[in-house]
Every structure is written in C-alpha cells, then in structure tokens.
Amino acid sequence: MITQGEILYSYFCNDDKCDSDNSLIKGTVVKRPSKQVKSPYMADVILESNNHDNDNDDENDNDSNEILAHTPALGCNGYVDKGQNILLLENKNKNTKSSHKVEFAYDNDNLVGTNPYLSNDIVGKMITEKKFPQFADCNITNFKREKTVGNSRFDVYFEDGKTKYYIEVKTAPVKDIQENNAIFPKGYRKKKTDSFSPRAVKHLEELGELSKIENNKCYLIYVVPRTDVDYFSPCKEDPIYCDAYLNAVKSGVSMISFCTTLDDDKRNIVFDRFLKIKLNWVKSK
C-alpha cells in the first residue's frame, strides 16, 4: 500500500520537472500580525542569512533579511508566533503582499507542518493512488475534490458502483504534551464552554446523518503533520467536539489518522505511519 518515507507532496517537483537546487528556507518570527499588514495571516520574519562569514547580530543585517510571510494556520497554537523558528517557501507569484509562506515550524527539535491546505492534496492523491487500505479495492469513479451536500462542503467525494463516499479531512498539528498524542481541534475560543471549531462539529454532525443513508460511506481523516506522537485523539478540552465525534462513530462514520513529516533535504513531505485513534474523553452524566 504505502511505505514509510514515501513522498506525498513535493515542493519543488512539478510535471516531472524538479528544481534540485531549492529547499525550504529557515527563518524566525519577529511579529504576528505583521506591523506592516495587520492581518493575523501575515507575520514579519527574519530569514536565516546564508552568509556565515559575517555571523553577527548586526541590526542592519537583520532588517535586510526581514520579509513578510503568509501564515496559513495563523499562529498554529503558538508554533508560528514571536521568536519561533520556522521553515518557509518562497512565493512564485510576485504580485502577492507576502514574499514567503510558512510551511513548517519547530516545536523544540520536532518539525510541525503549518500549512493545513496541503492535507487535502495529500489525502486526495493517496485515495486515487490506492494508498489507504480502506479504499484499495474500490473502483473509483466520479472523483471530486470538494462536494457540497446540504449545508456542508466535504473535501473528497467518489463513487464505487452504487456506494457513495464522503470524506472530510482535518489537519491536527497540536500535541498534548501530557498524553503525548496529537489532538484536534485546538485553538482560540471566546469562552471555555465554546467549541474550538463549531465548523468541525457541524461536519461531524452532517457526516453522521449522511452515513445513515443506504449506500453511503463516510470517513473523517486526520492528518498529523508531525511524528513525535503516539496516537491521535479528539481534544478532551472540547467536550462539544468529543460528543459530536462519539455520535458520529455511533452513526457509522469511520475515522483514520496518519502522520507525515519533511524529508531530510527539506524538499518533500513524506509518509511516516498510520496512527491509532483513542478517545480520551468520558461523557459526563
């Protein structure tokens, strides 16, 4: 099916053409939101200098290396905030305000993927190339990236004979340090009684309803862009999501999780392993 180290996404290879001289660039976040552009999706970043002959903290040198970067995952639970070391991809489109995009961050010595939009590409490719055991025997037809049903838009849809598959993809970069597991969702919320992601709760509820219909099969796939975890679990700090997760499973929704990382050359995202899924939350009576 799939092996550890197999390339899932290449930053510098396109249509059989590879730029072998390129790799992701290291930098340090100075400020997010940027002092230039106040959007929370923009950060001021100092790129690591390639000139090691003058390795000093000269302020003018830092200013010359400071750029504006797009942060697709906002602050990514602190991984892309002030002082954090990150890896960036230079934008090919020179008409954008940002010159680079944040792709990975360091959590101590561990790499964490910070571009959630790549997960959909990765999962779509893995499905069509029969990398998931769950879909290996499917005769895939009518494959679509994004399918609107009711009030929700799901990331992947395909058919196998009379069977319809609805698949939602979530990126889970955050780790619960105490349990050493990947968790989702996690982020900002106004009140502790709120869910971290009402939209993700809605997806679970609608997948649960779809799975009750004859000839429908529904999956939720959690992509964990780090390897320093033992398993995946819905975030126990979000009982609303955990409750919706449990109800979805009872309704027939299947859950899959796997982790990815960056190769040593900092050029490709590669498969690491499938992860076990545990529910570390007990519903209160």
C-alpha positions in Angstrom: 0.0 0.0 0.0 2.3 2.7 1.3 5.7 2.7 3.0 7.5 5.0 5.4 9.3 7.8 3.7 7.1 7.6 0.5 6.7 11.1 -1.0 3.2 12.5 -0.6 3.9 16.1 -1.7 6.9 17.7 -3.4 7.6 21.5 -3.1 10.0 21.7 -6.0 8.9 19.0 -8.5 6.1 19.7 -10.9 5.1 17.7 -14.0 8.2 15.6 -13.9 10.4 18.7 -13.7 12.5 19.2 -10.5 14.4 22.1 -9.2 17.1 20.2 -7.4 18.8 23.4 -6.1 15.9 24.5 -3.9 14.7 23.8 -0.4 12.6 25.4 2.3 14.2 28.4 4.0 14.7 28.8 7.7 13.5 31.9 9.5 12.4 33.3 12.8 9.1 35.0 13.5 9.5 38.6 14.6 5.9 39.6 14.9 2.4 38.3 14.1 0.3 40.0 13.0 2.8 41.9 10.9 3.5 45.6 11.8 3.0 46.3 8.0 -0.1 44.3 7.3 -2.4 43.8 10.4 -4.0 40.6 9.1 -3.4 37.6 11.6 -2.4 35.6 8.5 0.7 37.8 8.0 3.9 37.8 10.0 7.2 39.6 10.0 10.0 37.1 9.7 13.8 37.3 9.6 15.3 34.9 7.1 18.4 33.0 8.2 21.4 34.5 6.4 23.4 32.3 4.1 26.4 34.5 4.6 28.3 32.8 7.5 31.4 35.0 7.0 29.7 37.8 8.9 27.8 35.9 11.5 26.8 38.7 13.9 23.7 40.3 15.2 24.0 43.5 13.2 20.7 45.2 13.3 21.0 46.4 9.7 21.7 42.9 8.5 18.5 41.7 10.3 16.5 44.5 8.7 17.7 43.5 5.2 16.6 39.9 5.8 13.2 40.8 7.2 10.3 39.7 5.0 6.5 39.5 5.1 5.2 35.9 5.3 1.8 34.3 4.9 0.8 32.1 7.9 -1.9 29.7 6.6 -2.5 28.3 10.1 -2.5 31.7 11.8 -0.3 31.2 14.9 -0.8 27.4 14.9 -1.3 27.3 18.7 1.9 29.3 19.3 4.2 27.4 16.9 4.2 30.4 14.5 4.4 33.3 17.0 7.2 35.7 18.0 10.6 34.0 18.5 9.6 30.7 16.9 11.9 29.1 14.3 10.1 28.2 11.1 10.6 26.9 7.5 9.3 29.0 4.6 8.6 28.6 0.9 9.3 31.5 -1.4 6.1 32.6 -3.3 6.3 32.2 -7.1 3.6 34.8 -7.5 5.4 38.1 -7.1 2.1 40.1 -7.0 1.2 39.0 -3.5 1.9 41.1 -0.4 3.9 38.3 1.2 7.1 37.0 -0.4 7.1 33.7 1.5 4.7 31.2 3.1 5.2 29.4 6.4 5.2 25.6 5.8 6.7 24.2 9.0 7.6 25.3 12.5 9.8 23.8 15.2 8.4 22.5 18.4 11.7 22.3 20.2 13.6 19.9 17.9 10.5 18.5 16.2 9.1 19.7 12.9 5.4 20.5 12.7 3.5 21.2 9.5 1.8 24.5 9.5 0.0 24.6 6.1 -3.3 22.8 6.5 -4.3 23.3 2.9 -1.8 20.7 1.8 -3.6 17.9 3.7 -6.5 17.9 1.1 -4.0 17.4 -1.7 -2.2 14.7 0.1 -5.3 12.7 1.0 -6.8 13.1 -2.5 -3.6 11.7 -4.0 -3.4 8.9 -1.5 -7.0 7.9 -2.3 -6.6 7.9 -6.1 -3.3 6.0 -5.8 -4.9 3.4 -3.5 -2.6 4.1 -0.6 -5.4 3.6 2.0 -6.3 0.0 2.8 -9.9 1.2 3.3 -10.2 2.2 -0.3 -7.7 -0.2 -2.0 -10.4 -2.4 -3.6 -12.7 0.5 -4.7 -13.3 1.1 -8.4 -13.2 4.8 -8.0 -15.4 6.8 -10.3 -16.8 10.4 -10.3 -13.9 11.5 -8.1 -14.3 15.1 -6.9 -12.3 17.4 -4.7 -15.0 19.2 -2.7 -18.6 18.1 -2.7 -21.4 20.2 -1.4 -24.2 18.4 0.4 -26.8 20.2 2.4 -25.1 23.0 4.4 -21.6 21.5 4.3 -18.8 21.1 1.7 -16.8 17.9 2.1 -13.2 17.7 0.9 -13.3 14.5 -1.1 -16.1 12.5 -2.9 -16.1 9.5 -5.1 -18.3 6.5 -6.0 -17.7 2.8 -6.2 -20.6 1.3 -8.0 -23.7 2.3 -6.1 -21.7 3.3 -3.0 -21.0 7.0 -2.4 -18.0 8.0 -0.3 -18.0 11.3 1.6 -14.6 12.2 3.1 -13.7 15.2 5.3 -10.0 16.0 6.0 -8.7 17.7 9.1 -5.1 18.7 10.0 -4.0 18.1 13.6 -0.7 19.7 14.3 -1.1 20.2 18.0 0.3 17.8 20.6 -1.0 17.1 24.1 2.3 17.0 26.0 1.0 15.1 29.0 -0.5 12.3 26.9 2.0 12.6 24.0 -0.8 12.4 21.4 -2.0 14.5 18.5 -5.2 16.3 19.2 -7.9 18.1 17.2 -9.4 20.7 17.5 -7.3 23.2 19.4 -7.1 27.0 19.2 -8.8 30.2 20.1 -12.3 30.3 21.6 -14.1 33.1 23.4 -15.4 31.0 26.3 -14.4 27.7 27.8 -17.9 26.4 27.1 -17.5 27.0 23.4 -16.1 24.5 20.9 -12.7 25.3 19.4 -14.2 24.7 16.0 -18.0 24.9 15.6 -17.5 24.3 11.8 -15.7 21.0 12.6 -18.6 20.0 14.9 -21.1 20.7 12.1 -19.0 18.5 9.7 -19.2 15.6 12.2 -23.0 16.0 12.6 -23.6 16.1 8.9 -21.3 13.1 8.2 -23.3 11.2 10.9 -26.5 12.0 9.1 -25.2 11.0 5.7 -23.8 7.7 7.0 -27.3 6.6 8.0 -28.4 6.7 4.3 -28.2 3.4 2.4 -25.1 3.0 0.1 -23.3 6.0 1.8 -19.9 5.6 3.5 -18.4 8.5 5.4 -14.9 9.0 6.7 -13.0 11.6 8.6 -9.3 11.6 8.0 -7.0 13.4 10.5 -3.6 14.3 9.0 -1.0 14.8 11.7 2.0 16.8 10.3 4.5 15.6 13.0 6.0 12.3 14.1 6.6 12.8 17.8 3.2 11.4 18.9 2.0 8.0 19.9 -1.6 8.3 18.7 -4.4 10.7 17.8 -7.4 11.7 20.0 -10.2 14.3 19.8 -9.2 17.1 22.1 -10.6 16.4 25.6 -10.7 20.1 26.3 -13.6 20.4 23.8 -16.5 18.3 25.1 -18.8 19.6 22.4 -16.5 18.2 19.7 -15.9 15.0 21.6 -19.6 14.4 22.0 -20.2 15.0 18.3 -17.3 12.7 17.5 -18.7 9.9 19.6 -22.2 10.4 18.0 -20.6 10.3 14.5 -18.9 7.0 15.2 -22.1 5.5 16.6 -23.8 6.6 13.4 -21.3 4.8 11.3 -18.6 7.4 10.4 -15.2 5.8 10.1 -12.0 7.6 11.4 -8.5 7.4 10.0 -5.3 9.1 11.2 -1.8 9.1 9.8 1.3 11.3 10.3 3.7 13.0 7.9 7.0 14.8 8.1 9.5 16.7 6.0 12.4 14.7 4.4 16.0 15.4 5.4 16.5 17.6 2.3 13.6 19.8 3.2 12.1 19.4 -0.2 9.3 16.8 0.2 6.5 15.9 2.6 6.7 12.1 3.3 4.5 9.5 4.9 5.5 8.3 8.3 2.8 5.9 9.6 -0.8 5.3 10.4 -1.8 6.2 13.9 -4.1 4.6 16.4 -7.1 6.6 17.5 -8.2 6.8 21.1 -11.0 8.8 22.8 -9.5 10.2 26.0 -12.8 11.8 27.0 -15.7 10.4 29.1 -19.1 11.9 28.6 -20.4 13.4 31.8 -23.8 12.1 33.0 
